[in-house]
């Protein structure tokens, strides 16, 4: 087995550093309008099945707020992880630019997505949270404060760790 040369290792390290830099710069740019700490913006609405949802009812436990769209391919990759996390933590999903409640309920049934879904047809919640890209994840601590924001694809374990950390 041939051992990579010092020049090759240096090139790989530089390329990896460059890719990570670009990734974090894009994330920072996409999340520039999102609040990264402090109290989460108020959510007081109904979900697609007509149930009243108030964010203040989720206080006392960590909560994941997931902004997504049915047409978003990255969101579709994350759907199973969000569904799994919802088995153990409070999860509110907010779908944007994806049609009326009936269309979203059909999507939910077809994809067996068993989570609370709020239809943000007018984009008011997305605007309040400064969402510029999908998916966007906000992790709230047990007091309802934003403890972490993630734009783009995240691993299930990474999200679980972020939910566990503020409660520890």
LINNORNOR-V266314 format. One record per residue. N is the residue number from 1. RES is the residue in one small letter. SS is DSSP state (@ for helix, = for strand, . for the rest). PHI is phi in whole degrees, 0 to 359 (none if undefined). BURIAL is # if it has 24 or more other C-alpha atoms within 12 Angstrom, else .. Layout:
N_RES_SS_PHI_BURIAL / N_RES_SS_PHI_BURIAL
This chain:
1_x_._none_. / 2_x_._275_. / 3_x_._276_. / 4_x_._299_. / 5_x_._287_. / 6_x_@_299_. / 7_x_@_296_. / 8_x_@_295_. / 9_x_@_297_. / 10_x_@_297_. / 11_x_@_296_. / 12_x_@_299_. / 13_x_@_299_. / 14_x_@_297_. / 15_x_@_296_. / 16_x_@_295_. / 17_x_@_299_. / 18_x_@_295_. / 19_x_@_298_. / 20_x_@_296_. / 21_x_@_298_. / 22_x_@_298_. / 23_x_@_303_. / 24_x_@_291_. / 25_x_@_293_. / 26_x_@_297_. / 27_x_@_300_# / 28_x_@_297_. / 29_x_@_295_. / 30_x_@_292_. / 31_x_._261_# / 32_x_._297_. / 33_x_._263_. / 34_x_._279_# / 35_x_._291_# / 36_x_._252_# / 37_x_._197_. / 38_x_._85_. / 39_x_=_298_. / 40_x_._291_# / 41_x_._304_# / 42_x_._297_. / 43_x_._238_# / 44_x_=_213_. / 45_x_=_201_. / 46_x_=_240_. / 47_x_._275_# / 48_x_._291_# / 49_x_._262_. / 50_x_._94_. / 51_x_._283_. / 52_x_=_288_. / 53_x_=_238_# / 54_x_=_229_. / 55_x_@_301_# / 56_x_@_298_# / 57_x_@_286_. / 58_x_@_265_# / 59_x_._294_. / 60_x_._103_. / 61_x_._210_# / 62_x_._296_# / 63_x_=_224_# / 64_x_=_253_# / 65_x_=_249_# / 66_x_=_241_# / 67_x_=_267_# / 68_x_=_207_# / 69_x_._216_# / 70_x_._295_# / 71_x_._273_. / 72_x_._277_. / 73_x_@_295_. / 74_x_@_294_. / 75_x_@_299_# / 76_x_@_296_# / 77_x_@_293_. / 78_x_@_273_# / 79_x_@_306_# / 80_x_@_296_. / 81_x_@_296_# / 82_x_@_296_# / 83_x_@_298_# / 84_x_@_295_. / 85_x_@_297_# / 86_x_._295_# / 87_x_._287_. / 88_x_._242_. / 89_x_._227_# / 90_x_=_286_# / 91_x_=_226_# / 92_x_=_241_# / 93_x_=_251_# / 94_x_=_234_# / 95_x_=_263_# / 96_x_=_237_# / 97_x_._51_# / 98_x_._228_# / 99_x_._107_. / 100_x_._274_. / 101_x_@_301_# / 102_x_@_297_. / 103_x_@_296_. / 104_x_@_289_# / 105_x_@_298_# / 106_x_@_298_. / 107_x_@_301_# / 108_x_@_300_# / 109_x_@_290_. / 110_x_@_298_. / 111_x_._258_. / 112_x_._49_. / 113_x_._264_# / 114_x_._261_. / 115_x_._224_# / 116_x_=_288_# / 117_x_=_236_# / 118_x_=_254_# / 119_x_=_270_# / 120_x_=_264_# / 121_x_._303_. / 122_x_._271_. / 123_x_._76_. / 124_x_@_293_. / 125_x_@_290_# / 126_x_@_301_# / 127_x_@_293_. / 128_x_@_299_. / 129_x_._267_# / 130_x_._69_# / 131_x_._287_# / 132_x_._244_# / 133_x_._210_# / 134_x_._243_# / 135_x_._284_# / 136_x_=_232_# / 137_x_=_239_# / 138_x_=_241_# / 139_x_=_257_# / 140_x_=_252_# / 141_x_._281_# / 142_x_._292_# / 143_x_._266_. / 144_x_._86_# / 145_x_=_266_# / 146_x_=_288_# / 147_x_=_252_# / 148_x_=_199_# / 149_x_=_227_# / 150_x_=_228_# / 151_x_=_250_# / 152_x_._96_# / 153_x_._287_# / 154_x_._231_# / 155_x_._283_. / 156_x_@_301_. / 157_x_@_292_. / 158_x_@_297_. / 159_x_@_293_# / 160_x_@_299_# / 161_x_@_298_. / 162_x_@_294_# / 163_x_@_286_# / 164_x_@_287_# / 165_x_@_305_. / 166_x_@_295_# / 167_x_@_271_. / 168_x_._277_.
